[in-house]
Amino acid sequence: MGGLSIWHWLIVLVIILLVFGTKKLRNIGSDLGGAVRGFKEGMKEGSAGEKPAEPSAQNPQIGGQTIDVEAKEKTRS
């Protein structure tokens, strides 16, 4: 008495299809799949098994020179 039979689930599925339509449900499914795929890739990149990237690869220096810059506000003329 407390469980739902296959017929109950089929009726719920038909109602959902009538309300949302197949195109919108397909878009929701592809968006959800892309989000899960992105999450898995993020977890692979952040795993402890990988060795950290070298600092020189992240911030390459040209000829060992440092460029010092001072930012100033632009005034209206």
Secondary structure as UniProt FT lines:
FT   HELIX           6..20
FT   HELIX           22..45
FT   TURN            48..49
FT   HELIX           55..58
FT   TURN            63..64
//
